């Protein structure tokens, strides 16, 4: 079997299992709480403990992969996630359930960044766009179909199966990983930055947890503000610490690379806006339009259908237009479709809503694929583990911030209108706010070099330089690049 096709599927399956599990639990909390003898509000600890575990352990993923090998760590992470899933299914108390969710978070914290690292070390640069498209789809599908699937399983079967369905998927994933992933690890792993791990763990936990619960009425705003403040202070201390160590767990010096900087900063802004969609849209459908959770899930699944349709075209589009131009324009296009959700009313035909979600899902998925791929265009092989850790942390924070911004916008709208209950009109300003935030990311993408990621996309620097009328030095480089064939580009590997 072709490794360059199998490995993206292995990584995508594991990430789908994680993304699905992190959202599927939401609609099943009342049934789980009833079975183990507690309240749904108390059981919210299960969701927050998972987020905390993710935030604390993600920074250690890069060093762990270098020290013990990406294949071993990835397979072990899937196994730990499976054990946590079994623990959730067998839990008979709040304490047992929360502990099992923490165990799942530990596995999930390693699966995402290490899975990307496996992909980068196993796939040709020319095939990276297509491979990243497979990895992007689970991140888009999981949050959308998780709630309705959780409701369906809980209603017609038992909530225990929400977690037990992970077991056969995990077993197949481990077997395939051990068979097809090469046992690559660093020959000279750097010393572990324990101080940095503690500071970054506290900082990320405070920020991710604080932003995730903001506006959800789980904790008073004073507590939420304190969590975010503690996280911000700890991250500031970590940044100062990282300047004084040669092996930081989060290497911010990589932001000197233009493509990685655009992917991190611009990607954060884009994800912040798009990350609010899985939070806002189901609430609009259920509380604003009066649909059931299952009906809402069927409608919002349209964005996932668009994401899957993108897979076949992503590489061709990026090769035709280049990362810089495509990401700049597509950020605005995606944001327009996000803003269109502000026009939805109870009288809007569901078919029209579905069309907008499907087409918008296509452009959002294309943007995610480009952001995830161009991040590694200038990263050296020895820096790959640090880069994957940094991008994973950035994504986690962006999603949490997106939920916070969306919730805050809805609450602000209700306060300004003096409303005590959510209605369809309460959501329109929130969609506009997050859409504008996503659109502003185009400024960061436009600042990338014109030939950004040309080695990955397969575009020749010569074609770009000649079209712009480059100066003499660039023309010389272009003539040299023009002598290289497309096959030469495809033969280059990340390591």
Secondary structure, DSSP 8 states (H G I E B T S, - for coil): --HHHHHHHHHHHHHHHHHHHHHHTGGGHHHHHHHHTS-HHHHHHHHHHHHHHHHHHHTTHHHHHHHH-HHHHHHHHHHHHHHHHHHHHH--SHHHHHHHHHHHHHHHHHHHHHHHHHHHHHSBGGGHHHHHHHHHHHHHHHHHHHHHHHHHHHHHS-THHHHHHHHHHHHHHHHHHHHHS-----SS-----HHHHHHHHHHHHHHHHHHHHTTTTSS-HHHHHHHHHHHHHHHHHHHHHHTT-SS-SS-GGGGGSHHHHIIIIIHHHHHHHHHTHHHHHHHIIIIIT---HHHHHHHHHHHHHHHHHHTTTHHHHHHHH-HHHHHHHHHHHHHHHHHGGGG--TTS-HHHHHHHHHHHHHHHHHHHHHHHHHTTSS--GGGHHHHHHHHHHHHHHHHHHHHHHHHHHHHHHHHHHT-SS--THHHHHHHHHHHHHHHHHHHHHHTS-TTTTHHHH---HHHHHHHHT--HHHHHHHHHHHTS-HHHHHH-B--
